[in-house]
């Protein structure tokens, strides 16, 4: 690669390994962008990749065979980016990302959404992290979320944590402060050392035909169990403009769908049952059914939602219970 990194231009979230640009062995970065029926947003994402201070070694756009408009947009960038358009027939984000991983050739695999625009130093910062510690298997960062052009505000110090009883804390879109080790990265802005991925792929058991919620939790926890560090750096940033999803899993409380809720809960359960020890599985099950969260309510959280006037409270509880029970049953039958 002929792009060079000016480390002095980067605020140092961690100490960077001194780099002699004439002798240092640089790491190549493959960028995967799964897309479906968002050609305008895809163009914005690819424009962001064109503006990178360190050029990616490979850009893979995975496109459904029923989405020729997005494939056409991606091919327009073949002169500006090392573009590879990869077709796929199977619906869902899991299959799209897995297909991209199958074609990745660089040392690092970075993944972002088609409705996200990487900051100009995104690739540069990602690459720098992997040269600081060979134990780092994954790096992600903040996705600055915009709603109708207005950025979401707020700051959180705790990001990407799995609590001992099973609650997953996200906050990736609001993380501030120094870089930190985490349990979970976010799919709008995550990357992996290809040696850490090896033959691992996102879990095809996960339910859903679109976003397949919680696929990040499952994949990140699998890498953690193998001893890899996962790092969240707020300066590894993208701007995220959440776009319409073309399946039942829609964003926001006004778009509740019982099957989407059941699928998300199922995926969450599969990931956590595989990660916990037998004793912690019992704790997780008790907490999940009795307490839960606003996203995946148990009895206590159902009561809170009902008292707040959530008209979907009862349906959320029923769908969540179905997902929990199905996930636990399927995991017991096939725990791998």
N, C-alpha and C positions, 0 to 999 in steps of 0.2 A: 504494500500500500504506500502511496506517495504522500498522503496527508500527514502532517506533523502535529504534535500536541504541544501547545504552549501552556505548561503547568502553572506558570505565574499568573495566568488569566483566570484560574479557577479558585474561588474561595475554598479553603482547605477544610472540608468537613472531617477528614482524617489526614494524617501525614502521608503524603504521596512519596513513593519510592523515587529517588533522584533518577532522572532519565537523561542519558546522553543520546540525542537524536541520531547521532552517527553510528552508534553501536548497539543500542537497545533493541531487543527483539520485540516487536509490536505484536499485539493480538488482533486478529481480524474479527469483525463483528458481522454476523448475519442478522438482518432484521426481518421478522415475519409479521405480516399484516393480514389477518383473516378478515374477509369482507363479504357482505351480502346486501345488495340492493341499496347501497349508499354511495353512489358514484361521486356526488359533490363533496361529501365528507372525506371520501377516499382521496380525492385530489388535494384537499387541504392537508391531509396526513403526509402524502408524498411530497408536497411542496416543502413541508417541514424537514423531510429527510434530505431533500436537495440542499437545504441551507445549513447542513451540519458542518461544524468546524473540523470534524474528522469524518471522512467519507466511510460509509459502511462498505464492507467487502462484497456483500450480497444482499439484495432485497427480494424477498419472496412474498408475493401476494397470492393468497389462496382464494379461489373464486368458484362459487357453485356453477355447475353447468347450465343452470336456469337463469344466470345473471350476466348476459353478454355485455350490458352497459358498463358494469364495473371492470370487466376484463378489458374492454376498449380503453377505459381511462388509464388503467395500469400500463398498458402497452404504449401509451403516449410518452411515458417516462423512460422508455428503454434507452434513449440517448443520454439522459441526464443522470440515471441511476443504473447500477449493475442489476437490472431487473430480471426476475424470473416469474412468470405468471403460471401458476400451477392450478389446474382444474381439479374439482372434486365433485363427486356425485352424492355423497352422504351429507345429510343436514347436520347442523350443530357445530358449536365452537370447538368441542373436543376433537372431532374428526378433522376440522380445518387446521387446527394448530398441529396436530399429530402429522398431518400430511406435510406441513411446512417443515417440521423437525426432520422428517425423512429426507428432505432435500437440502437441509442446512449443511454447509461445508466449512464454515469459519470456526475459530476457537470458542467464540461466544455466540449465543443465540439470544437476541433481544426481541421481545414481543410487545406490540402495542395494538390498540384498537383502531379501526378505520375512522372513528369519530374523535380521535385524539391527535394533537399536533405536537410532536416532540420539540422541546426547546433546542436552540441551535447547538448547545454543548452536550446534548443528551448522549450521543454515541461516545463522545470523548470522555465524559465522566464515567460511563459504564466501563469502558475499556480500562481506564486507570485503576478502578477498584480491583479488578481481577489480577493485576500485577502487584498488589500490596500483600496478598496472602494466598498461597495455593490452596488453603482450606475453604476459601470462599466459593460456594457453589451457585449462589444466586444473589442478584442485586436488583433492587427496585427503588422506586421513589414516589414522589408526590404527584398526583394528578389533580391539577387545579380545575375544579369543576365549575362550569359556567351554565347558568340557566337563563335563556333568552338574552345572552350576551352579558349577563351580570355574574361576576364571580361569587361563589359561595364563600362566606367568611367564617372564621373560627380557627382556633389553634388547639392542637392536642399534642401532648408529650408522649402518651402511650399509644403505640401503633403496632398492628400486626401481631398481637399476642394471643396465645391460647392459654386460658386459665385452667387450673388443675382439674376443675370439675366439668369443663367442656364448653364454656362460653368463649367465643372467638371475638376479639376486639379488633375492628378494622381501623378506621380513622386514617387510612392512607392518604385521603384527599385533604386532610387538615394537619398532617404531621409537621412539626417544627422542631428546631433544636439540632443538636449534633446527630450524626449518623449513629445508628444503633442496630444491634443484632435483633432479629425478629423471628417469629415462628411461621408467619404467613406473609406473602407478597400479594399484590393486586394485579389482576390480569390486564388492566389498561396500561401497565407500566412495570414490566418485570423482565428479567434476563437470567440466563443460566450459562455456566461453563459447560461446554459440550461434553467434556470428559465426565462431568457430574451426571449429565443426562444419560450418557451411554445409550443403552437400548430402552430406557424408561420412556414412557409416553403418558399422556393424560389418560385417566381412567375411563375406558369405554363402557364400564358398567353404569356410569352416571346417567341419570335420567334427564330428559328434555330434548327438544328438537332445535333449540336456538342457543341462548346464552349458557345453558347448563350450569346454573348457579352453584357455587362452591367448588368448581373444578380446581381453583387455585389452592384451596385449603388441602384437598386431597394430595395434589402433586407436591406442594411445599413440605407437608409433613412427611411424605415418603423420602424426600431428599434429606430432611433433618434426621430421620431414623438411620440413615446411612452415614451420618457424621459430618455432613456439609454445613458450613455457615451460610446463613441468609442475612443480608444486610439491607436495611432501609436507609436511604440518604435523601432528605427532602430536596436537595439540590439536583438530583437526577429527576428532572421534571418534564411533564407534558401538560398541555392545556387540553382539557377534556370537555367536549360539547355533547353530552349524552343525546343520542339520536333515537329515533323510533326503532323498536325491535319488531321483527316480523314473525313473532310466535306468541304464545300465550303468556310468556314471562315478560310483562310490561313493568316499567318503573313506576313507583309512586303508589300511595294507598288507594287512589281512585281507580286503579286498574287491577284490583284483586281478582285472581282466578284460582279456584280451589285446586285444580290439577297442578298449576304452576307452584303453588304453596307446597303441595304434597311432594312434588319432584325435588324442590330445593331442600326440603327437610330430609328426604331420603338421601340426597347427596351428602348433606352435612353429617348424617348418621353414619353412612358408609365410611367417610373419611375419619371420623373420630373413633369409631369402634376398632378400626384397623390400627390406630395410633396408640390407644390406651392399653395399659396392663389389665388383667382380669379384675383386680380390685377397683381400678379407676373406671372400668366399664360399668360396674354396679353403681358407683357414685354418679357417673354421667347419666345413667338411665333414671335414677331417682330424681336428680335435679331437673332433667329435661321434662319429665312428666309432671312433676309437682310445681316447678317454678318456671323454667324456660326464659325466653327473652321476648321483647316486643315483636321481633322478627319471627321467632319460632316459639309461640307461647305454650307454656304448661298451664296448670290450673291457676296459679297465682297471677301470672301475666295476663291470662284470659280475663280474670276479674278486673284487673286494672284497665284493660282495654274497654271492657264493658262499661265500667264506671265513667270512662272518658267519653262515652257515646260512640265508640267505634261500631258502626253498623255491621261490620264483617267479623266481629270478635268471635262469635260462635262458630262461624264457618272456618275461620283461621285455626281455631283450636281443633276442630274435627279433622281438617286437612293435615295439620301438623301431626296429630296422633297417628293418622294413617301412614304418613311418611316415616315417622319414627319406628313404628311396628314393622313396616315392610323392610326398612333398612336393617334393623336388627335381625330380622328373620333371614334375609338374604345374606347378611354377613356371616351369620352362624353356619349357614349351609355351604358357603364358599368364602372363607375368611381371607383368602389371598388378596 
